[in-house]
């Protein structure tokens, strides 16, 4: 677990940049084409082959362990929503939504 924490910490600025980029292009349910494409491209950069088109804009990136299936140890699943809310953003942040009425 400490290895995971240090890996995440070493990529903090990149992760924050990703979040801010995605925050600027909010897309409501089943219209997340840009968002899904962004996530797909990042997963490919990590060497994964994401399965796309799940429930239209969803995707899955599977990273398998090195050992035999029965001996891989613990499994981690991360699930995240990608859809925006139909809300007008009024934060004034530099990464504010560029899509009126979506945040």
C-alpha positions in Angstrom: 0.0 0.0 0.0 2.9 2.4 0.7 4.2 1.8 -2.8 0.8 2.8 -4.2 0.7 5.9 -2.1 4.2 7.0 -3.2 3.4 6.3 -6.8 0.3 8.5 -6.6 2.2 11.2 -4.7 4.9 11.3 -7.4 2.2 11.9 -10.0 0.2 14.4 -8.0 0.6 17.4 -10.3 -0.3 15.3 -13.4 -3.4 13.9 -11.7 -4.5 17.4 -10.7 -4.0 18.6 -14.3 -6.1 15.6 -15.6 -8.9 16.5 -13.1 -8.9 20.1 -14.1 -8.9 19.3 -17.8 -11.9 17.0 -17.4 -13.7 19.6 -15.2 -13.5 22.1 -18.1 -15.4 19.7 -20.5 -18.3 18.4 -18.5 -20.7 16.1 -20.4 -24.0 14.8 -19.1 -25.1 11.2 -19.0 -24.5 9.1 -22.1 -22.8 12.1 -23.9 -19.3 11.8 -22.4 -17.5 11.4 -25.7 -14.6 13.7 -24.9 -14.4 12.5 -21.3 -14.4 8.8 -22.4 -11.8 9.5 -25.1 -9.6 11.4 -22.6 -9.7 8.5 -20.1 -9.2 5.9 -22.9 -6.1 7.7 -24.2 -4.6 8.0 -20.7 -5.2 4.2 -20.2 -3.5 3.5 -23.5 -0.5 5.6 -22.5 -0.2 3.3 -19.4 0.0 0.3 -21.8 -3.6 -0.9 -21.2 -6.0 -1.9 -23.9 -9.3 -0.4 -22.6 -12.6 -1.9 -23.6 -14.9 0.9 -24.8 -18.5 1.4 -25.7 -19.9 0.0 -22.5 -23.4 1.5 -22.0 -22.4 3.9 -24.9 -19.6 5.9 -23.3 -18.3 3.8 -20.5 -15.0 1.9 -20.6 -13.0 -0.6 -18.6 -9.2 -0.8 -18.2 -8.0 -4.1 -16.9 -4.5 -4.5 -15.5 -3.6 -8.1 -14.7 -1.1 -9.3 -12.2 2.1 -11.1 -13.0 1.4 -14.4 -11.3 -1.0 -17.2 -12.2 -4.7 -16.3 -11.9 -5.2 -18.4 -8.7 -2.2 -16.8 -7.1 -2.6 -13.0 -8.0 -3.4 -12.0 -4.5 -5.8 -9.1 -3.8 -8.0 -7.5 -6.4 -8.7 -3.8 -6.7 -11.6 -2.3 -8.6 -12.0 1.4 -9.1 -15.3 2.7 -10.4 -15.9 6.3 -11.3 -18.8 8.3 -12.7 -17.9 10.5 -15.6 -21.1 12.4 -16.2 -21.7 16.0 -15.3 -24.6 17.7 -13.6 -26.9 20.1 -15.3 -25.7 23.0 -13.2 -24.1 26.3 -14.1 -20.7 26.7 -12.5 -20.0 30.0 -10.8 -16.7 29.3 -9.1 -14.4 31.5 -11.2 -11.6 29.0 -11.1 -9.3 28.9 -14.1 -10.5 25.4 -14.8 -14.2 26.4 -14.7 -16.5 24.5 -17.0 -16.4 25.7 -20.6 -19.9 24.1 -21.3 -22.7 26.5 -20.2 -25.2 24.8 -17.9 -23.0 21.8 -17.1 -20.6 21.2 -14.3 
